[in-house]
Amino acid sequence: MLAPSEAIDKARVYLGEVVPEFAALEPKVEEMVLVPKSSEWKITFYALKGVQKADATSLADLLRWQRVEKVVSVGADDGALIAVRNPPPF
């Protein structure tokens, strides 16, 4: 079974291949879950898209930030890509 850090590394590689524009935002890990019945790691990444803090000149600029999330599922045993998804709404 892959260690959590190995699963995250594989998931980042897949993000770069499947959704390079999201990977370019340097997403961070928000949540990681091992799903025992399906033997897969589900890793939720998030990134902020829009005006950066240094460029913000008003409160409206800060409110324009858009939070983008992706869920990457990789095989717990071999790290094979299972899916890259948008997370379900609430």
DOPABA-892730 format. One record per atom (N, C-alpha, C): residue number from 1; residue in one letter; atom name; x, y, z. Coordinates in steps of 0.1 Angstrom, whole numbers, plus 5000, padded with zeros to 4 digits. Atoms other than C-alpha are relative to their C-alpha. Last residue first. Layout:
N
+-----+------+------+------+------+------+
:  nr : rest : atom :   xx :   yy :   zz :
+-----+------+------+------+------+------+
: NUM :    A :   CA :    X :    Y :    Z :
...
+-----+------+------+------+------+------+
END
This chain:
90
+-----+------+------+------+------+------+
:  nr : rest : atom :   xx :   yy :   zz :
+-----+------+------+------+------+------+
:  90 :    F :    N : 5004 : 5003 : 4986 :
:  90 :    F :   CA : 4776 : 5203 : 4997 :
:  90 :    F :    C : 4995 : 4986 : 5002 :
:  89 :    P :    N : 5005 : 4988 : 4992 :
:  89 :    P :   CA : 4782 : 5204 : 4960 :
:  89 :    P :    C : 4995 : 4995 : 5013 :
:  88 :    P :    N : 5015 : 4998 : 5000 :
:  88 :    P :   CA : 4801 : 5172 : 4949 :
:  88 :    P :    C : 4996 : 5013 : 5007 :
:  87 :    P :    N : 5007 : 5005 : 4988 :
:  87 :    P :   CA : 4839 : 5177 : 4944 :
:  87 :    P :    C : 4985 : 5002 : 4999 :
:  86 :    N :    N : 5004 : 4989 : 4992 :
:  86 :    N :   CA : 4851 : 5182 : 4908 :
:  86 :    N :    C : 4993 : 4995 : 5013 :
:  85 :    R :    N : 5014 : 4995 : 5000 :
:  85 :    R :   CA : 4867 : 5150 : 4897 :
:  85 :    R :    C : 4999 : 5014 : 5007 :
:  84 :    V :    N : 4998 : 4986 : 4996 :
:  84 :    V :   CA : 4900 : 5135 : 4887 :
:  84 :    V :    C : 4986 : 5006 : 4999 :
:  83 :    A :    N : 5009 : 4989 : 5005 :
:  83 :    A :   CA : 4896 : 5097 : 4886 :
:  83 :    A :    C : 5006 : 5013 : 5005 :
:  82 :    I :    N : 5014 : 5005 : 5001 :
:  82 :    I :   CA : 4912 : 5063 : 4891 :
:  82 :    I :    C : 4991 : 5011 : 4994 :
:  81 :    L :    N : 5010 : 4990 : 5001 :
:  81 :    L :   CA : 4949 : 5071 : 4884 :
:  81 :    L :    C : 4986 : 4993 : 4999 :
:  80 :    A :    N : 5006 : 4998 : 5013 :
:  80 :    A :   CA : 4972 : 5042 : 4894 :
:  80 :    A :    C : 4989 : 5011 : 5001 :
:  79 :    G :    N : 5000 : 4986 : 5003 :
:  79 :    G :   CA : 4990 : 5046 : 4927 :
:  79 :    G :    C : 4994 : 5003 : 4986 :
:  78 :    D :    N : 4990 : 4997 : 5010 :
:  78 :    D :   CA : 4998 : 5009 : 4929 :
:  78 :    D :    C : 5001 : 5014 : 4996 :
:  77 :    D :    N : 4989 : 5009 : 5001 :
:  77 :    D :   CA : 4982 : 4997 : 4961 :
:  77 :    D :    C : 5011 : 5004 : 4990 :
:  76 :    A :    N : 4992 : 5000 : 4988 :
:  76 :    A :   CA : 4960 : 5026 : 4972 :
:  76 :    A :    C : 5012 : 4990 : 4999 :
:  75 :    G :    N : 5000 : 5013 : 4994 :
:  75 :    G :   CA : 4948 : 5032 : 4937 :
:  75 :    G :    C : 5009 : 5000 : 5012 :
:  74 :    V :    N : 4989 : 5009 : 5005 :
:  74 :    V :   CA : 4945 : 5069 : 4931 :
:  74 :    V :    C : 4999 : 4987 : 5007 :
:  73 :    S :    N : 5001 : 5014 : 4994 :
:  73 :    S :   CA : 4914 : 5092 : 4934 :
:  73 :    S :    C : 5011 : 4992 : 4993 :
:  72 :    V :    N : 4993 : 5010 : 5007 :
:  72 :    V :   CA : 4919 : 5129 : 4928 :
:  72 :    V :    C : 5000 : 4987 : 5007 :
:  71 :    V :    N : 4999 : 5012 : 4992 :
:  71 :    V :   CA : 4893 : 5154 : 4940 :
:  71 :    V :    C : 5007 : 4990 : 4991 :
:  70 :    K :    N : 5000 : 5013 : 5008 :
:  70 :    K :   CA : 4896 : 5189 : 4926 :
:  70 :    K :    C : 5002 : 4989 : 5009 :
:  69 :    E :    N : 4996 : 5012 : 4994 :
:  69 :    E :   CA : 4888 : 5223 : 4942 :
:  69 :    E :    C : 4999 : 4988 : 4990 :
:  68 :    V :    N : 5001 : 5011 : 5010 :
:  68 :    V :   CA : 4888 : 5259 : 4930 :
:  68 :    V :    C : 5004 : 4987 : 5007 :
:  67 :    R :    N : 4994 : 5012 : 4995 :
:  67 :    R :   CA : 4882 : 5288 : 4954 :
:  67 :    R :    C : 4997 : 4989 : 4990 :
:  66 :    Q :    N : 5008 : 5012 : 5003 :
:  66 :    Q :   CA : 4876 : 5320 : 4935 :
:  66 :    Q :    C : 5007 : 4988 : 5006 :
:  65 :    W :    N : 4993 : 5013 : 4999 :
:  65 :    W :   CA : 4890 : 5352 : 4948 :
:  65 :    W :    C : 4990 : 4989 : 4997 :
:  64 :    R :    N : 5000 : 5006 : 5013 :
:  64 :    R :   CA : 4869 : 5382 : 4937 :
:  64 :    R :    C : 5007 : 4987 : 4999 :
:  63 :    L :    N : 5012 : 5008 : 5001 :
:  63 :    L :   CA : 4861 : 5391 : 4973 :
:  63 :    L :    C : 4999 : 4993 : 4986 :
:  62 :    L :    N : 4999 : 5012 : 4992 :
:  62 :    L :   CA : 4897 : 5402 : 4978 :
:  62 :    L :    C : 4988 : 4991 : 4998 :
:  61 :    D :    N : 4990 : 5009 : 5006 :
:  61 :    D :   CA : 4894 : 5426 : 4949 :
:  61 :    D :    C : 5002 : 4987 : 5007 :
:  60 :    A :    N : 5006 : 5006 : 5011 :
:  60 :    A :   CA : 4861 : 5440 : 4963 :
:  60 :    A :    C : 5010 : 4991 : 4993 :
:  59 :    L :    N : 5007 : 5012 : 4995 :
:  59 :    L :   CA : 4879 : 5447 : 4996 :
:  59 :    L :    C : 4993 : 4992 : 4988 :
:  58 :    S :    N : 5012 : 4998 : 4993 :
:  58 :    S :   CA : 4902 : 5470 : 4977 :
:  58 :    S :    C : 4994 : 4987 : 5005 :
:  57 :    T :    N : 5000 : 4986 : 4996 :
:  57 :    T :   CA : 4936 : 5474 : 4962 :
:  57 :    T :    C : 4987 : 5003 : 5008 :
:  56 :    A :    N : 5013 : 4995 : 4996 :
:  56 :    A :   CA : 4944 : 5437 : 4959 :
:  56 :    A :    C : 5001 : 5014 : 5005 :
:  55 :    D :    N : 5006 : 4992 : 5010 :
:  55 :    D :   CA : 4976 : 5430 : 4940 :
:  55 :    D :    C : 4987 : 5006 : 5004 :
:  54 :    A :    N : 4991 : 4989 : 5002 :
:  54 :    A :   CA : 4996 : 5417 : 4970 :
:  54 :    A :    C : 4995 : 5010 : 4989 :
:  53 :    K :    N : 5000 : 4990 : 4989 :
:  53 :    K :   CA : 4967 : 5396 : 4981 :
:  53 :    K :    C : 5008 : 5012 : 4997 :
:  52 :    Q :    N : 4991 : 5004 : 4989 :
:  52 :    Q :   CA : 4965 : 5379 : 4947 :
:  52 :    Q :    C : 5000 : 5011 : 5010 :
:  51 :    V :    N : 4991 : 4989 : 4995 :
:  51 :    V :   CA : 4935 : 5386 : 4924 :
:  51 :    V :    C : 5008 : 4995 : 5012 :
:  50 :    G :    N : 5005 : 4986 : 5001 :
:  50 :    G :   CA : 4919 : 5355 : 4909 :
:  50 :    G :    C : 5011 : 5009 : 5005 :
:  49 :    K :    N : 4998 : 4994 : 5014 :
:  49 :    K :   CA : 4922 : 5318 : 4916 :
:  49 :    K :    C : 4995 : 5014 : 5000 :
:  48 :    L :    N : 5008 : 4988 : 5002 :
:  48 :    L :   CA : 4926 : 5302 : 4950 :
:  48 :    L :    C : 5004 : 5006 : 4987 :
:  47 :    A :    N : 4991 : 4989 : 5004 :
:  47 :    A :   CA : 4937 : 5266 : 4951 :
:  47 :    A :    C : 4991 : 5012 : 4999 :
:  46 :    Y :    N : 5007 : 4987 : 5002 :
:  46 :    Y :   CA : 4922 : 5234 : 4966 :
:  46 :    Y :    C : 5011 : 5011 : 4996 :
:  45 :    F :    N : 4991 : 4989 : 5002 :
:  45 :    F :   CA : 4931 : 5197 : 4965 :
:  45 :    F :    C : 4992 : 5013 : 4998 :
:  44 :    T :    N : 5006 : 4987 : 5004 :
:  44 :    T :   CA : 4910 : 5169 : 4978 :
:  44 :    T :    C : 5010 : 5011 : 5000 :
:  43 :    I :    N : 4993 : 4988 : 4996 :
:  43 :    I :   CA : 4927 : 5135 : 4979 :
:  43 :    I :    C : 4993 : 5012 : 4994 :
:  42 :    K :    N : 5007 : 4989 : 5006 :
:  42 :    K :   CA : 4908 : 5102 : 4977 :
:  42 :    K :    C : 5006 : 5013 : 5006 :
:  41 :    W :    N : 4998 : 4988 : 4993 :
:  41 :    W :   CA : 4931 : 5072 : 4982 :
:  41 :    W :    C : 4992 : 5011 : 4993 :
:  40 :    E :    N : 4995 : 4988 : 5007 :
:  40 :    E :   CA : 4918 : 5040 : 4969 :
:  40 :    E :    C : 5002 : 5011 : 5010 :
:  39 :    S :    N : 4985 : 5000 : 4999 :
:  39 :    S :   CA : 4912 : 5004 : 4981 :
:  39 :    S :    C : 5006 : 5012 : 4992 :
:  38 :    S :    N : 4996 : 4998 : 5014 :
:  38 :    S :   CA : 4875 : 5004 : 4970 :
:  38 :    S :    C : 5015 : 5000 : 4999 :
:  37 :    K :    N : 5008 : 5009 : 5009 :
:  37 :    K :   CA : 4862 : 4990 : 5003 :
:  37 :    K :    C : 5005 : 5001 : 4986 :
:  36 :    P :    N : 4996 : 5014 : 4999 :
:  36 :    P :   CA : 4890 : 5007 : 5023 :
:  36 :    P :    C : 4992 : 4991 : 4991 :
:  35 :    V :    N : 5013 : 5007 : 5001 :
:  35 :    V :   CA : 4885 : 5043 : 5012 :
:  35 :    V :    C : 5003 : 4985 : 4999 :
:  34 :    L :    N : 4998 : 5013 : 5006 :
:  34 :    L :   CA : 4916 : 5061 : 5024 :
:  34 :    L :    C : 4987 : 4993 : 5001 :
:  33 :    V :    N : 5008 : 5011 : 4994 :
:  33 :    V :   CA : 4908 : 5097 : 5029 :
:  33 :    V :    C : 5004 : 4987 : 4993 :
:  32 :    M :    N : 4996 : 5013 : 5006 :
:  32 :    M :   CA : 4928 : 5129 : 5023 :
:  32 :    M :    C : 4994 : 4989 : 5007 :
:  31 :    E :    N : 5005 : 5011 : 4994 :
:  31 :    E :   CA : 4916 : 5165 : 5028 :
:  31 :    E :    C : 5006 : 4987 : 4993 :
:  30 :    E :    N : 5010 : 4996 : 4990 :
:  30 :    E :   CA : 4927 : 5200 : 5020 :
:  30 :    E :    C : 4996 : 4988 : 5008 :
:  29 :    V :    N : 5008 : 5011 : 4996 :
:  29 :    V :   CA : 4959 : 5194 : 5001 :
:  29 :    V :    C : 4991 : 5005 : 5011 :
:  28 :    K :    N : 4996 : 5006 : 4987 :
:  28 :    K :   CA : 4973 : 5225 : 4985 :
:  28 :    K :    C : 4990 : 4989 : 5004 :
:  27 :    P :    N : 5010 : 5004 : 4990 :
:  27 :    P :   CA : 4971 : 5236 : 4949 :
:  27 :    P :    C : 5005 : 4994 : 5013 :
:  26 :    E :    N : 4993 : 5005 : 4989 :
:  26 :    E :   CA : 5000 : 5253 : 4931 :
:  26 :    E :    C : 4990 : 4996 : 5011 :
:  25 :    L :    N : 5004 : 4991 : 4989 :
:  25 :    L :   CA : 4979 : 5274 : 4907 :
:  25 :    L :    C : 5006 : 4995 : 5014 :
:  24 :    A :    N : 4992 : 4988 : 5000 :
:  24 :    A :   CA : 4998 : 5257 : 4879 :
:  24 :    A :    C : 4996 : 5010 : 5011 :
:  23 :    A :    N : 4987 : 5003 : 4994 :
:  23 :    A :   CA : 4982 : 5224 : 4888 :
:  23 :    A :    C : 5009 : 5012 : 5001 :
:  22 :    F :    N : 5002 : 5001 : 4986 :
:  22 :    F :   CA : 4948 : 5239 : 4880 :
:  22 :    F :    C : 5013 : 4997 : 5007 :
:  21 :    E :    N : 5003 : 4987 : 4996 :
:  21 :    E :   CA : 4959 : 5250 : 4845 :
:  21 :    E :    C : 4997 : 5001 : 5015 :
:  20 :    P :    N : 4988 : 4993 : 4998 :
:  20 :    P :   CA : 4975 : 5216 : 4840 :
:  20 :    P :    C : 4998 : 5015 : 5005 :
:  19 :    V :    N : 5005 : 4986 : 4999 :
:  19 :    V :   CA : 4943 : 5197 : 4845 :
:  19 :    V :    C : 5012 : 5009 : 5003 :
:  18 :    V :    N : 5014 : 4999 : 5003 :
:  18 :    V :   CA : 4950 : 5161 : 4834 :
:  18 :    V :    C : 4994 : 5014 : 5000 :
:  17 :    E :    N : 5003 : 5006 : 5013 :
:  17 :    E :   CA : 4988 : 5159 : 4832 :
:  17 :    E :    C : 4985 : 5002 : 4996 :
:  16 :    G :    N : 4993 : 4993 : 5011 :
:  16 :    G :   CA : 4996 : 5183 : 4860 :
:  16 :    G :    C : 4998 : 4995 : 4986 :
:  15 :    L :    N : 5006 : 4987 : 5002 :
:  15 :    L :   CA : 4968 : 5169 : 4882 :
:  15 :    L :    C : 5007 : 5008 : 4989 :
:  14 :    Y :    N : 5013 : 5001 : 5009 :
:  14 :    Y :   CA : 4981 : 5134 : 4875 :
:  14 :    Y :    C : 4993 : 5013 : 4998 :
:  13 :    V :    N : 4995 : 5003 : 5014 :
:  13 :    V :   CA : 5016 : 5144 : 4888 :
:  13 :    V :    C : 4988 : 4999 : 4991 :
:  12 :    R :    N : 4995 : 4988 : 5006 :
:  12 :    R :   CA : 5000 : 5159 : 4919 :
:  12 :    R :    C : 5005 : 4999 : 4986 :
:  11 :    A :    N : 5012 : 4992 : 5003 :
:  11 :    A :   CA : 4980 : 5127 : 4926 :
:  11 :    A :    C : 5005 : 5014 : 4994 :
:  10 :    K :    N : 5006 : 5005 : 5012 :
:  10 :    K :   CA : 5012 : 5107 : 4924 :
:  10 :    K :    C : 4989 : 5008 : 4996 :
:   9 :    D :    N : 4991 : 4997 : 5011 :
:   9 :    D :   CA : 5029 : 5129 : 4950 :
:   9 :    D :    C : 4995 : 4995 : 4986 :
:   8 :    I :    N : 5001 : 4986 : 5004 :
:   8 :    I :   CA : 4999 : 5128 : 4972 :
:   8 :    I :    C : 5009 : 5004 : 4989 :
:   7 :    A :    N : 5013 : 4998 : 5007 :
:   7 :    A :   CA : 4998 : 5090 : 4971 :
:   7 :    A :    C : 4998 : 5015 : 4996 :
:   6 :    E :    N : 4998 : 5006 : 5014 :
:   6 :    E :   CA : 5035 : 5088 : 4979 :
:   6 :    E :    C : 4987 : 5002 : 4992 :
:   5 :    S :    N : 4992 : 4991 : 5008 :
:   5 :    S :   CA : 5030 : 5111 : 5009 :
:   5 :    S :    C : 5002 : 4996 : 4986 :
:   4 :    P :    N : 5007 : 4987 : 5003 :
:   4 :    P :   CA : 5001 : 5090 : 5022 :
:   4 :    P :    C : 5008 : 5010 : 4991 :
:   3 :    A :    N : 5000 : 4991 : 4989 :
:   3 :    A :   CA : 5022 : 5058 : 5020 :
:   3 :    A :    C : 4992 : 5012 : 4996 :
:   2 :    L :    N : 4993 : 4987 : 5001 :
:   2 :    L :   CA : 5012 : 5035 : 4991 :
:   2 :    L :    C : 4999 : 5008 : 5014 :
:   1 :    M :    N : 5008 : 4988 : 5000 :
:   1 :    M :   CA : 5000 : 5000 : 5000 :
:   1 :    M :    C : 5009 : 5012 : 5000 :
+-----+------+------+------+------+------+
END
